[in-house]
Amino acid sequence: MELLKKLYKWIDVRIGAGEIVEKELTGYLLPRNINAWYSLGSVLLFIFALQVVSGILLLIYYVPDADKAFKSVTYIMNDVPFGWLIRMCHAVGSNMMVLVLLLHMLSVLCMGSYKSPREFNWLTGFILLTMVQGISLTGYLLPWSQLSFWATTVATNSANAIPVIGPHLVEFLRGSKMVGPATLGRFFALHVAVIPIGIAAMIGAHLFFLKRTGVSTPPFGRDGTTTPWTGDAYRYEGHPGGIPFFPNYALEDLRSVFIYLALFLAVVFFDPYIFFPRDAFLPANPLVTPAHIKPEWYFLANYQTLKIFPNELIGLSVQGAAMTFLALLPFIDRGRERHPLKRPLFLACAIGGLLLWIGLSVWGHYS
């Protein structure tokens, strides 16, 4: 302990570590009525770090070649010590990351934390959602199984419905007319380099905007009100008399991370194949089309929407309009009220939209 104190003092003399700790940790105050939903952001950071580490370990043995990809994944699962555990953690983690991100955005919606002056916070979060879906989609192809091959074929083929540029866009995504070795190479590059760098940059931007605007006060409880922002000058939302981030709320973050870790490991050890249909264990065969190919659960609503409409272009347009509306929500909902029960129109739309998404997902799963 004495050695650690001396080391801390040595560092403090050179870079002012005590000042940094005071400003960013012990002196960084949060609202007294802050709740556990706010810690979902920290859980997402933990998941992303776990995905990066497990992905790097998989890269040691994975071969991004159409003739060797499936065999390399089989080798990882069956012959590499603890290879099955690393792969299961990576595969289950990608699904859990989408789930936690959706919960995080839902909590932001319910607490009105997307409202002015936090438009940039919402936009960067929305872009992160699309990037996470993109990295999940590209990673889906890498095992080169029947499921991943044909799911990618269906997913990329939907762009064909776009007038004029559709066929060119499909060929650009695939690298050829059909899903093949060129597609695997492109998706591999996107999955391990391009999109992770983009996600890391966007996380940095998201945290920067959070730091500049300040943590929003929850609209619940005794301290659930703040002075309205007029919009004519920059203002940081401070919380005098609030609780320090460290150690008070850091322990809350740590508790949420451990709760997530317990749920995550329960899935990994007791039912990891919940995310692996039968066709995920068969090598890709371009000559044999499986009877029932469906996307991952978070794309089921999109999949079913395309099936509902007689024209794929209409289905894509409806989805594009819905996503655009969600992205621009802070600019559409300009009201100052943030408590969900005092926003009946918002609450009705939010519950209706959520039920519609769940209904379409369930319908897509069983159709």
N, C-alpha and C positions, 0 to 999 in steps of 0.2 A: 504493500500500500504506500509506504514511504517513497519507494522508487517511482511509482506512478505519479505521486504529487510532484516529485522533482522533475519528471519528464514533462508534466503539464506546465509547470512554471517555466521550464526551458523553452517550450513552444510558445507560451504566452508572451514572454519577453520579446520574441522575434516576430510574431504575427498578430499579437493582440487577441489571442484565443478567448480570453475572458470577455472581451467586448462582443465578440461574435456570439458566444454562448448567451450572453445577456440579451442581445438583440433578437436572435433567432430562436432561442429555446426558452430559457426561464423568463425572459422579459417579453416574450411574444404572447399577448393576451387574447383569449378567445371568449365568446359570450358565455355567461354563466349557465344559460339554459341550453347549451349545445348538447346534441344527442348522438347516439351511436351511429345513426345514418351517415353522419359526416365522416366517419372513419372508413367508409367504403372506398374512398379515394386511396387511402394508404393500403388497403387490401389489394386493390388493383395494381399498385406499384409492386407489391410483393409478388403477385401472380406473374406480372411481366418479367420480373427478375428471374423467377423460377423457370419461366418458359425459355428465356435466353440461355440460362445455364444448362437446362436439359437438352435444348436444341444443339448447343455446342458439343455436348457429349455424344449426341446421336450422329453428328457430322463426322465423328472419328471413324465410324464404320459404314455409314450410309454411302451408297454409290449412285449418283444422279444419272443413271444410264437406263434406257428402256429395257435392255436385256438383263440388267443386273439389279435394278432397284428393288423389285419384290424379293429376290433372293437375299439381298443385303438386309432388308427389314426382317426376314425370316431368321437370318443368322443372328441379328441383334436379339430377337425374342427368344431364341432357343439355345444359343451357344455362348454369347457374351455374358460374363458374370454380371448379374443384376441388370442386364440389358432390357429385360422385360419390364422391370420397374421404371427405368428411365423413359422407355417409350410410353408406358401407361401414364406416367406423370405428365408427359408432354401432350399426349392425346386428350386425356381427361382435363388437363389444365386449360387447353384451348377452349373447350366447351364451358368450363367454369368461368373463364375470363369473360366470355360473352354474357353469361348469366349475371355475374356481379356488375358488369358495366351497365346492363339494362336496369338492374335494381338501383344503381347509382343515379342514372338519368331519371328514373321514376321518382326517386326521393327529391331530386332537384326540381322536378316539375311540381310535385305536391307542395313543396315549401316555397315555391315562387322565386328560387334563387337564380333563375335565368333572366329575371327582369332587370331593367336599366338600373345601374350602369354596368351590368355583367354580361352584356351581349357577346363580348369576345370570349368569355369563359364558356358560354354555351356553344358557340360556333366551333371552338377548338375541341370541345368534348364531343360534339356531333361528328366532326371530322375523324376523331379517334375511333368512334363507333364504326364508321365505314371502313377505316383502315384495319381494325381488328377483324371485321367480317372478311375483308380482302385477304388478310394473312391466313385466316382459317381456310378460305376457299383455295388458295394456292397450296397450302400445306396438305390439303385433302388429296391432291393428285400424287404427291410424292411417293406413297407406298406402291403405286402402280398396280393396284388391285382391280378386280372387276368393278367394284363399287366406285372407286375413285375415278377410274377411266370413264365409265359411262355417266356418272354424275357430272363430271367436268364437260363431257360432250353435250349433255342437256343444258348445262348452265351457260356455256359459251354460245350454244346455238340460239339461245333466246335473243341475242343481239342481232340476229339475222332479220328480225322483224322491223328494225329501224330503217326507214326509207333511205334510198340512195347509198348511204355509207354502211348499211348493215352487213352485207357480205364481206366488204373490205375490213370491217371491224372484227368480224369473226376470224378471218384469216390472220389479222394482226395479232389477236389474242392467242391463237393456236400456233402461229409460226408456220402454218401450212393449211391446206384445205381441210384436213382431218386432224383430230387429236393424235399426236404421235411423239417421237423423240424430241422434236423441236419444241413442242408444248411443255414437255417435262423440263427441258433446259430453261425455258423462259420462266416457268412457275417456280423452279428452284431458285433462280436468281432473285426473283421478286420476294420469295419467302424468307430467304436467309440474309439478304442484304438490303434491297431497296426499301421494302415496307418496314422492316425493323428500324432502320435509320430514320424513316419518316415518322414512325410512332414515337421514337425517342425525342426527336425534335419537337413534335407536337405536344408531348408531355411537358417538355421544358417551357413551351409557350403557354400551356395551360396553367402551370404553376406560377409563371411570371405574372400572368393576368390576375390570378388568385392573390398573389402577394401585393400587387399594386392596388387592387380594389378593396382588399380586406375580406375576411370571412363574413358571410352574411349572417345576421342574427336570425335564428329560427323563429317563425311566426307563432310559436306556441309558448304558453307559460307567462310568467310575470314580466319577463324582459323581452317579450315577443314583438316589441314595436321599436322602430328606429326613426330618426328624423328624415323625412322625405328628401330625396336628392332632387334638386331643382334642374340640374342638367346644364347650368351656365358656367360651371367651374369644376375643376377636378377636386374630388374629395375622397380621402381614404376613410373607410369605415373602421375606426378603432373601437376598442372595447375597454375603456378605463374601468378598473375595478373588476375585470373579468378574471378567468382562471388562466394560469400560465400553461403554455403548451407542454413544457417539460417541468416536472414529471407528470403533472395531472392528466392532461389529455393524451400524452404519449402512452400512458398505461392503458387508456381506453382503446387506442389504436392497436396496441399489442394484444389486448384481449380479443379484439375483432379478428386480428390476423390468426390467432391460435384457434378461435372457433372455426374460421374458414379452413384452417389446416386440418382440423379434426374431421370436418365433413369431407374434405378433399381426399384424405387418406382412407376414410371409410369407403368411398367409392372405388379408389384405386385397389384396395386390398379385398373388398368383399363383392363388388360388382362392376369391374372395369369395362366389361363387355356390353354394358348398357348402351354405349355409343358405337358399338361395332356390329352391324348386321352380318349375316352369313357371307354375303358377297365380298366383305372386306378381307376374307381369308383365302380368296381365290385369285390367282394371277390374272392380270388383264388379258382379255382376248377380244380383239377388235371384230372378230367374226361371229361372236356369240353375244346377243343382246339379252341381258337378264330380264325376267318378266316384270319385276317391280323395283325400279330404281327411284329412290327418293333422296333429296338433299338432307343436310344436317337439320336438326330441329329448328334452328333459328332462321332457316330459309324456307320452312314449310309453308308459312303464310304467303310468301312471294310465289312459291310453286303453285299453290292452290289458286291464287289470284289469276295467274296466267291460264289455268284450266277453266276458270269460270267464264271468262270472256271468249267469244267466238274468234276474236282476232287478237293475236299476241301483242300487236302494237297498242291496242286499247289497254290491255293489262299492264304493259310497261308504262304507259302514260299515266294510268291511275296510281301506280306505285311511285312514279317520279313526282307526281303532284303531292302525294302524301308526304314523301321525304322532304320535298321543298318546303311544304307548310311547316313541318317539324323543325327544319333548320332555321327558318325565319320567324319562329314563334316569338322570340323576344321583341321583334319589330312589329308584330301583329297585336300581341297582348301588351298594351301600354298602360294598363291600370296599375295603380299603386298598391292595391290590396294584395297581400300574399297568403293569407290564411285560406286553405282550401275550402273550408266550410262556409266562408264568406264570399266564395266565387262559385255560385251554383252552376253557371253556364260552363265554366272551365271544368268543374267536377263531373258534370254530366258527359261532356265531350271526352274527358280523360278516361272515365270508367267505360264509356261506350267504345272508345278506340281500343282499350286494353282487352275488353271482352271480344271484340271483333278479331283482333290479332290472335288471341288464344283459340277462338272458334275456328278460324281459318287454318291454324296450325294443326289442331286436332282433326279437322276435316281432311287436310292434306295427308296426315299420317295414316288415316284409315281408308282413304279413297283409292 
